[in-house]
Amino acid sequence: MTHVTPELMDLGNESLYCLCHLLESEPYYATLFYKNYYARLLKDVLQVLSDGQHVSGFKLQAQIVQKLITAVESSSVINP
């Protein structure tokens, strides 16, 4: 996601979006995955959203943030 090369940035964004989409139908694996990586993913996506070099990926990055928020709202994916 934080690559300077637009093609690599797009590939990273698309891969993460697809992973989040796949996890929606697998609550068990979503819980395991997000317990370990949620905070880091959210931090990284928000960081590139506010970076001027990654403007071209803004729409997909915003959709990823939406998927991450929806994952928390729709289930007890993240338990402190």
Biopython code that builds the backbone (N, CA, C, O; Angstrom):
import numpy as np
from Bio.PDB.StructureBuilder import StructureBuilder

atoms = [
    (1, "MET", "N", (0.804, -1.195, 0.000)),
    (1, "MET", "CA", (0.000, 0.000, 0.000)),
    (1, "MET", "C", (0.845, 1.257, 0.000)),
    (1, "MET", "O", (0.437, 2.257, -0.591)),
    (2, "THR", "N", (1.985, 1.250, 0.625)),
    (2, "THR", "CA", (2.780, 2.462, 0.733)),
    (2, "THR", "C", (3.864, 2.544, -0.324)),
    (2, "THR", "O", (4.851, 3.254, -0.132)),
    (3, "HIS", "N", (3.713, 1.847, -1.419)),
    (3, "HIS", "CA", (4.709, 1.891, -2.486)),
    (3, "HIS", "C", (4.571, 3.162, -3.300)),
    (3, "HIS", "O", (3.475, 3.698, -3.462)),
    (4, "VAL", "N", (5.703, 3.636, -3.812)),
    (4, "VAL", "CA", (5.702, 4.818, -4.654)),
    (4, "VAL", "C", (5.223, 4.459, -6.061)),
    (4, "VAL", "O", (4.636, 5.296, -6.748)),
    (5, "THR", "N", (5.468, 3.227, -6.490)),
    (5, "THR", "CA", (5.041, 2.768, -7.804)),
    (5, "THR", "C", (3.529, 2.549, -7.784)),
    (5, "THR", "O", (3.035, 1.732, -7.006)),
    (6, "PRO", "N", (2.791, 3.267, -8.626)),
    (6, "PRO", "CA", (1.330, 3.159, -8.610)),
    (6, "PRO", "C", (0.807, 1.739, -8.823)),
    (6, "PRO", "O", (-0.197, 1.356, -8.223)),
    (7, "GLU", "N", (1.469, 0.963, -9.660)),
    (7, "GLU", "CA", (1.008, -0.396, -9.928)),
    (7, "GLU", "C", (1.089, -1.262, -8.680)),
    (7, "GLU", "O", (0.182, -2.048, -8.404)),
    (8, "LEU", "N", (2.168, -1.120, -7.930)),
    (8, "LEU", "CA", (2.318, -1.905, -6.697)),
    (8, "LEU", "C", (1.334, -1.441, -5.633)),
    (8, "LEU", "O", (0.778, -2.255, -4.895)),
    (9, "MET", "N", (1.120, -0.132, -5.558)),
    (9, "MET", "CA", (0.157, 0.394, -4.601)),
    (9, "MET", "C", (-1.244, -0.141, -4.917)),
    (9, "MET", "O", (-1.965, -0.578, -4.020)),
    (10, "ASP", "N", (-1.617, -0.105, -6.191)),
    (10, "ASP", "CA", (-2.936, -0.606, -6.595)),
    (10, "ASP", "C", (-3.080, -2.095, -6.298)),
    (10, "ASP", "O", (-4.132, -2.542, -5.841)),
    (11, "LEU", "N", (-2.032, -2.853, -6.555)),
    (11, "LEU", "CA", (-2.063, -4.292, -6.286)),
    (11, "LEU", "C", (-2.242, -4.565, -4.793)),
    (11, "LEU", "O", (-3.012, -5.445, -4.409)),
    (12, "GLY", "N", (-1.537, -3.816, -3.959)),
    (12, "GLY", "CA", (-1.673, -3.976, -2.511)),
    (12, "GLY", "C", (-3.076, -3.620, -2.026)),
    (12, "GLY", "O", (-3.661, -4.326, -1.204)),
    (13, "ASN", "N", (-3.602, -2.515, -2.548)),
    (13, "ASN", "CA", (-4.959, -2.105, -2.163)),
    (13, "ASN", "C", (-5.994, -3.136, -2.599)),
    (13, "ASN", "O", (-6.875, -3.505, -1.822)),
    (14, "GLU", "N", (-5.887, -3.595, -3.831)),
    (14, "GLU", "CA", (-6.845, -4.581, -4.337)),
    (14, "GLU", "C", (-6.751, -5.892, -3.567)),
    (14, "GLU", "O", (-7.770, -6.516, -3.269)),
    (15, "SER", "N", (-5.540, -6.306, -3.248)),
    (15, "SER", "CA", (-5.358, -7.552, -2.487)),
    (15, "SER", "C", (-5.972, -7.451, -1.099)),
    (15, "SER", "O", (-6.656, -8.371, -0.651)),
    (16, "LEU", "N", (-5.733, -6.347, -0.426)),
    (16, "LEU", "CA", (-6.293, -6.165, 0.913)),
    (16, "LEU", "C", (-7.813, -6.067, 0.863)),
    (16, "LEU", "O", (-8.497, -6.616, 1.726)),
    (17, "TYR", "N", (-8.341, -5.381, -0.130)),
    (17, "TYR", "CA", (-9.795, -5.273, -0.265)),
    (17, "TYR", "C", (-10.411, -6.662, -0.478)),
    (17, "TYR", "O", (-11.417, -7.003, 0.146)),
    (18, "CYS", "N", (-9.805, -7.451, -1.355)),
    (18, "CYS", "CA", (-10.313, -8.809, -1.617)),
    (18, "CYS", "C", (-10.224, -9.680, -0.371)),
    (18, "CYS", "O", (-11.140, -10.453, -0.090)),
    (19, "LEU", "N", (-9.137, -9.564, 0.373)),
    (19, "LEU", "CA", (-8.995, -10.334, 1.607)),
    (19, "LEU", "C", (-10.084, -9.963, 2.604)),
    (19, "LEU", "O", (-10.704, -10.839, 3.207)),
    (20, "CYS", "N", (-10.316, -8.674, 2.776)),
    (20, "CYS", "CA", (-11.375, -8.229, 3.697)),
    (20, "CYS", "C", (-12.735, -8.732, 3.238)),
    (20, "CYS", "O", (-13.568, -9.127, 4.055)),
    (21, "HIS", "N", (-12.954, -8.716, 1.938)),
    (21, "HIS", "CA", (-14.221, -9.199, 1.390)),
    (21, "HIS", "C", (-14.393, -10.706, 1.644)),
    (21, "HIS", "O", (-15.477, -11.153, 2.017)),
    (22, "LEU", "N", (-13.343, -11.469, 1.445)),
    (22, "LEU", "CA", (-13.404, -12.918, 1.691)),
    (22, "LEU", "C", (-13.644, -13.224, 3.166)),
    (22, "LEU", "O", (-14.362, -14.167, 3.497)),
    (23, "LEU", "N", (-13.055, -12.442, 4.037)),
    (23, "LEU", "CA", (-13.209, -12.681, 5.473)),
    (23, "LEU", "C", (-14.631, -12.421, 5.961)),
    (23, "LEU", "O", (-15.025, -12.930, 7.010)),
    (24, "GLU", "N", (-15.404, -11.637, 5.216)),
    (24, "GLU", "CA", (-16.793, -11.370, 5.608)),
    (24, "GLU", "C", (-17.617, -12.656, 5.697)),
    (24, "GLU", "O", (-18.539, -12.752, 6.507)),
    (25, "SER", "N", (-17.284, -13.629, 4.873)),
    (25, "SER", "CA", (-18.060, -14.874, 4.859)),
    (25, "SER", "C", (-17.440, -15.960, 5.740)),
    (25, "SER", "O", (-17.946, -17.081, 5.781)),
    (26, "GLU", "N", (-16.365, -15.644, 6.437)),
    (26, "GLU", "CA", (-15.679, -16.609, 7.303)),
    (26, "GLU", "C", (-15.437, -15.996, 8.683)),
    (26, "GLU", "O", (-14.312, -15.594, 8.983)),
    (27, "PRO", "N", (-16.464, -15.916, 9.524)),
    (27, "PRO", "CA", (-16.312, -15.234, 10.812)),
    (27, "PRO", "C", (-15.220, -15.811, 11.705)),
    (27, "PRO", "O", (-14.540, -15.066, 12.411)),
    (28, "TYR", "N", (-15.049, -17.113, 11.682)),
    (28, "TYR", "CA", (-14.018, -17.723, 12.523)),
    (28, "TYR", "C", (-12.632, -17.219, 12.123)),
    (28, "TYR", "O", (-11.854, -16.782, 12.970)),
    (29, "TYR", "N", (-12.334, -17.281, 10.834)),
    (29, "TYR", "CA", (-11.021, -16.846, 10.351)),
    (29, "TYR", "C", (-10.882, -15.328, 10.435)),
    (29, "TYR", "O", (-9.789, -14.813, 10.668)),
    (30, "ALA", "N", (-11.985, -14.618, 10.245)),
    (30, "ALA", "CA", (-11.949, -13.161, 10.371)),
    (30, "ALA", "C", (-11.544, -12.769, 11.789)),
    (30, "ALA", "O", (-10.727, -11.868, 11.978)),
    (31, "THR", "N", (-12.107, -13.435, 12.769)),
    (31, "THR", "CA", (-11.773, -13.145, 14.162)),
    (31, "THR", "C", (-10.290, -13.383, 14.421)),
    (31, "THR", "O", (-9.617, -12.545, 15.021)),
    (32, "LEU", "N", (-9.792, -14.516, 13.973)),
    (32, "LEU", "CA", (-8.360, -14.815, 14.161)),
    (32, "LEU", "C", (-7.479, -13.792, 13.457)),
    (32, "LEU", "O", (-6.507, -13.297, 14.028)),
    (33, "PHE", "N", (-7.821, -13.484, 12.234)),
    (33, "PHE", "CA", (-7.014, -12.556, 11.441)),
    (33, "PHE", "C", (-7.035, -11.156, 12.040)),
    (33, "PHE", "O", (-5.984, -10.554, 12.255)),
    (34, "TYR", "N", (-8.230, -10.638, 12.309)),
    (34, "TYR", "CA", (-8.335, -9.268, 12.789)),
    (34, "TYR", "C", (-7.788, -9.083, 14.198)),
    (34, "TYR", "O", (-7.291, -8.006, 14.527)),
    (35, "LYS", "N", (-7.870, -10.113, 15.035)),
    (35, "LYS", "CA", (-7.281, -10.000, 16.374)),
    (35, "LYS", "C", (-5.780, -9.739, 16.274)),
    (35, "LYS", "O", (-5.208, -9.039, 17.110)),
    (36, "ASN", "N", (-5.153, -10.299, 15.257)),
    (36, "ASN", "CA", (-3.710, -10.140, 15.096)),
    (36, "ASN", "C", (-3.306, -8.932, 14.253)),
    (36, "ASN", "O", (-2.244, -8.355, 14.486)),
    (37, "TYR", "N", (-4.126, -8.537, 13.282)),
    (37, "TYR", "CA", (-3.681, -7.546, 12.303)),
    (37, "TYR", "C", (-4.551, -6.301, 12.180)),
    (37, "TYR", "O", (-4.184, -5.384, 11.446)),
    (38, "TYR", "N", (-5.680, -6.233, 12.864)),
    (38, "TYR", "CA", (-6.618, -5.134, 12.664)),
    (38, "TYR", "C", (-5.986, -3.768, 12.914)),
    (38, "TYR", "O", (-6.056, -2.889, 12.054)),
    (39, "ALA", "N", (-5.380, -3.583, 14.064)),
    (39, "ALA", "CA", (-4.817, -2.277, 14.425)),
    (39, "ALA", "C", (-3.760, -1.843, 13.420)),
    (39, "ALA", "O", (-3.725, -0.682, 13.010)),
    (40, "ARG", "N", (-2.916, -2.757, 13.029)),
    (40, "ARG", "CA", (-1.853, -2.428, 12.065)),
    (40, "ARG", "C", (-2.432, -2.064, 10.703)),
    (40, "ARG", "O", (-1.994, -1.099, 10.077)),
    (41, "LEU", "N", (-3.429, -2.847, 10.238)),
    (41, "LEU", "CA", (-4.056, -2.551, 8.952)),
    (41, "LEU", "C", (-4.725, -1.180, 8.967)),
    (41, "LEU", "O", (-4.541, -0.383, 8.047)),
    (42, "LEU", "N", (-5.491, -0.915, 9.998)),
    (42, "LEU", "CA", (-6.187, 0.358, 10.084)),
    (42, "LEU", "C", (-5.193, 1.519, 10.122)),
    (42, "LEU", "O", (-5.391, 2.530, 9.448)),
    (43, "LYS", "N", (-4.139, 1.377, 10.898)),
    (43, "LYS", "CA", (-3.105, 2.412, 10.989)),
    (43, "LYS", "C", (-2.460, 2.657, 9.622)),
    (43, "LYS", "O", (-2.302, 3.806, 9.209)),
    (44, "ASP", "N", (-2.094, 1.600, 8.932)),
    (44, "ASP", "CA", (-1.436, 1.740, 7.632)),
    (44, "ASP", "C", (-2.351, 2.362, 6.584)),
    (44, "ASP", "O", (-1.926, 3.217, 5.808)),
    (45, "VAL", "N", (-3.602, 1.932, 6.564)),
    (45, "VAL", "CA", (-4.534, 2.478, 5.571)),
    (45, "VAL", "C", (-4.808, 3.953, 5.853)),
    (45, "VAL", "O", (-4.846, 4.760, 4.924)),
    (46, "LEU", "N", (-4.996, 4.311, 7.106)),
    (46, "LEU", "CA", (-5.226, 5.717, 7.441)),
    (46, "LEU", "C", (-3.995, 6.563, 7.129)),
    (46, "LEU", "O", (-4.120, 7.729, 6.755)),
    (47, "GLN", "N", (-2.824, 5.987, 7.281)),
    (47, "GLN", "CA", (-1.592, 6.704, 6.974)),
    (47, "GLN", "C", (-1.500, 7.018, 5.481)),
    (47, "GLN", "O", (-1.155, 8.140, 5.112)),
    (48, "VAL", "N", (-1.798, 6.062, 4.631)),
    (48, "VAL", "CA", (-1.716, 6.331, 3.186)),
    (48, "VAL", "C", (-2.881, 7.194, 2.710)),
    (48, "VAL", "O", (-2.756, 7.902, 1.711)),
    (49, "LEU", "N", (-4.005, 7.144, 3.409)),
    (49, "LEU", "CA", (-5.122, 8.027, 3.055)),
    (49, "LEU", "C", (-4.733, 9.492, 3.214)),
    (49, "LEU", "O", (-5.197, 10.348, 2.461)),
    (50, "SER", "N", (-3.891, 9.773, 4.182)),
    (50, "SER", "CA", (-3.498, 11.156, 4.452)),
    (50, "SER", "C", (-2.196, 11.548, 3.760)),
    (50, "SER", "O", (-1.701, 12.656, 3.967)),
    (51, "ASP", "N", (-1.641, 10.672, 2.956)),
    (51, "ASP", "CA", (-0.385, 10.918, 2.251)),
    (51, "ASP", "C", (-0.685, 11.390, 0.832)),
    (51, "ASP", "O", (-1.418, 10.723, 0.102)),
    (52, "GLY", "N", (-0.136, 12.512, 0.440)),
    (52, "GLY", "CA", (-0.384, 13.085, -0.881)),
    (52, "GLY", "C", (0.116, 12.244, -2.036)),
    (52, "GLY", "O", (-0.359, 12.408, -3.160)),
    (53, "GLN", "N", (1.063, 11.345, -1.794)),
    (53, "GLN", "CA", (1.605, 10.503, -2.869)),
    (53, "GLN", "C", (0.651, 9.380, -3.259)),
    (53, "GLN", "O", (0.828, 8.764, -4.310)),
    (54, "HIS", "N", (-0.337, 9.108, -2.449)),
    (54, "HIS", "CA", (-1.214, 7.968, -2.689)),
    (54, "HIS", "C", (-2.646, 8.395, -3.022)),
    (54, "HIS", "O", (-3.598, 7.661, -2.755)),
    (55, "VAL", "N", (-2.786, 9.570, -3.597)),
    (55, "VAL", "CA", (-4.109, 10.118, -3.901)),
    (55, "VAL", "C", (-4.869, 9.246, -4.893)),
    (55, "VAL", "O", (-6.091, 9.131, -4.801)),
    (56, "SER", "N", (-4.174, 8.640, -5.824)),
    (56, "SER", "CA", (-4.860, 7.852, -6.851)),
    (56, "SER", "C", (-5.587, 6.634, -6.268)),
    (56, "SER", "O", (-6.526, 6.129, -6.883)),
    (57, "GLY", "N", (-5.175, 6.169, -5.123)),
    (57, "GLY", "CA", (-5.811, 5.002, -4.513)),
    (57, "GLY", "C", (-6.838, 5.353, -3.449)),
    (57, "GLY", "O", (-7.296, 4.477, -2.715)),
    (58, "PHE", "N", (-7.200, 6.621, -3.361)),
    (58, "PHE", "CA", (-8.067, 7.086, -2.278)),
    (58, "PHE", "C", (-9.391, 6.334, -2.216)),
    (58, "PHE", "O", (-9.811, 5.923, -1.134)),
    (59, "LYS", "N", (-10.051, 6.148, -3.343)),
    (59, "LYS", "CA", (-11.372, 5.514, -3.345)),
    (59, "LYS", "C", (-11.308, 4.094, -2.774)),
    (59, "LYS", "O", (-12.123, 3.728, -1.928)),
    (60, "LEU", "N", (-10.350, 3.301, -3.231)),
    (60, "LEU", "CA", (-10.234, 1.923, -2.750)),
    (60, "LEU", "C", (-9.779, 1.891, -1.293)),
    (60, "LEU", "O", (-10.220, 1.036, -0.524)),
    (61, "GLN", "N", (-8.910, 2.806, -0.914)),
    (61, "GLN", "CA", (-8.471, 2.873, 0.481)),
    (61, "GLN", "C", (-9.650, 3.205, 1.402)),
    (61, "GLN", "O", (-9.771, 2.650, 2.494)),
    (62, "ALA", "N", (-10.500, 4.099, 0.956)),
    (62, "ALA", "CA", (-11.691, 4.434, 1.737)),
    (62, "ALA", "C", (-12.622, 3.224, 1.848)),
    (62, "ALA", "O", (-13.239, 3.007, 2.891)),
    (63, "GLN", "N", (-12.722, 2.445, 0.783)),
    (63, "GLN", "CA", (-13.552, 1.237, 0.822)),
    (63, "GLN", "C", (-12.962, 0.206, 1.781)),
    (63, "GLN", "O", (-13.703, -0.524, 2.439)),
    (64, "ILE", "N", (-11.648, 0.144, 1.862)),
    (64, "ILE", "CA", (-10.993, -0.775, 2.799)),
    (64, "ILE", "C", (-11.298, -0.345, 4.234)),
    (64, "ILE", "O", (-11.608, -1.183, 5.082)),
    (65, "VAL", "N", (-11.211, 0.949, 4.505)),
    (65, "VAL", "CA", (-11.540, 1.440, 5.844)),
    (65, "VAL", "C", (-12.987, 1.101, 6.170)),
    (65, "VAL", "O", (-13.294, 0.702, 7.293)),
    (66, "GLN", "N", (-13.869, 1.255, 5.202)),
    (66, "GLN", "CA", (-15.271, 0.913, 5.409)),
    (66, "GLN", "C", (-15.426, -0.569, 5.751)),
    (66, "GLN", "O", (-16.189, -0.915, 6.653)),
    (67, "LYS", "N", (-14.719, -1.440, 5.049)),
    (67, "LYS", "CA", (-14.776, -2.882, 5.339)),
    (67, "LYS", "C", (-14.259, -3.168, 6.750)),
    (67, "LYS", "O", (-14.826, -3.992, 7.466)),
    (68, "LEU", "N", (-13.188, -2.488, 7.144)),
    (68, "LEU", "CA", (-12.630, -2.708, 8.484)),
    (68, "LEU", "C", (-13.614, -2.262, 9.563)),
    (68, "LEU", "O", (-13.786, -2.948, 10.571)),
    (69, "ILE", "N", (-14.243, -1.139, 9.359)),
    (69, "ILE", "CA", (-15.225, -0.657, 10.333)),
    (69, "ILE", "C", (-16.435, -1.578, 10.370)),
    (69, "ILE", "O", (-16.948, -1.890, 11.445)),
    (70, "THR", "N", (-16.886, -2.010, 9.215)),
    (70, "THR", "CA", (-18.031, -2.915, 9.142)),
    (70, "THR", "C", (-17.731, -4.230, 9.852)),
    (70, "THR", "O", (-18.612, -4.805, 10.491)),
    (71, "ALA", "N", (-16.492, -4.710, 9.744)),
    (71, "ALA", "CA", (-16.116, -5.963, 10.409)),
    (71, "ALA", "C", (-16.301, -5.853, 11.916)),
    (71, "ALA", "O", (-16.728, -6.812, 12.560)),
    (72, "VAL", "N", (-15.988, -4.705, 12.476)),
    (72, "VAL", "CA", (-16.132, -4.508, 13.918)),
    (72, "VAL", "C", (-17.599, -4.313, 14.285)),
    (72, "VAL", "O", (-18.058, -4.831, 15.303)),
    (73, "GLU", "N", (-18.334, -3.570, 13.464)),
    (73, "GLU", "CA", (-19.739, -3.302, 13.759)),
    (73, "GLU", "C", (-20.599, -4.553, 13.655)),
    (73, "GLU", "O", (-21.520, -4.738, 14.451)),
    (74, "SER", "N", (-20.309, -5.412, 12.683)),
    (74, "SER", "CA", (-21.189, -6.538, 12.410)),
    (74, "SER", "C", (-20.976, -7.732, 13.321)),
    (74, "SER", "O", (-21.823, -8.622, 13.379)),
    (75, "SER", "N", (-19.867, -7.766, 14.027)),
    (75, "SER", "CA", (-19.607, -8.907, 14.901)),
    (75, "SER", "C", (-18.665, -8.500, 16.013)),
    (75, "SER", "O", (-18.227, -7.353, 16.099)),
    (76, "SER", "N", (-18.370, -9.445, 16.841)),
    (76, "SER", "CA", (-17.401, -9.198, 17.911)),
    (76, "SER", "C", (-16.031, -9.663, 17.453)),
    (76, "SER", "O", (-15.384, -10.467, 18.124)),
    (77, "VAL", "N", (-15.587, -9.153, 16.301)),
    (77, "VAL", "CA", (-14.310, -9.551, 15.735)),
    (77, "VAL", "C", (-13.156, -9.158, 16.642)),
    (77, "VAL", "O", (-12.227, -9.941, 16.838)),
    (78, "ILE", "N", (-13.205, -7.972, 17.188)),
    (78, "ILE", "CA", (-12.115, -7.489, 18.023)),
    (78, "ILE", "C", (-12.586, -7.498, 19.473)),
    (78, "ILE", "O", (-13.502, -6.762, 19.840)),
    (79, "ASN", "N", (-11.968, -8.315, 20.278)),
    (79, "ASN", "CA", (-12.279, -8.370, 21.707)),
    (79, "ASN", "C", (-11.051, -7.932, 22.465)),
    (79, "ASN", "O", (-9.985, -8.527, 22.304)),
    (80, "PRO", "N", (-11.172, -6.882, 23.308)),
    (80, "PRO", "CA", (-9.986, -6.433, 24.065)),
    (80, "PRO", "C", (-9.511, -7.454, 25.076)),
    (80, "PRO", "O", (-8.529, -7.216, 25.780)),
]
sb = StructureBuilder()
sb.init_structure("model")
sb.init_model(0)
sb.init_chain("A")
sb.init_seg("    ")
for serial, (resi, resn, name, xyz) in enumerate(atoms, 1):
    if name == "N":
        sb.init_residue(resn, " ", resi, " ")
    sb.init_atom(name, np.array(xyz, "f"), 0.0, 1.0, " ", f" {name:<3s}", serial, name[0])
structure = sb.get_structure()
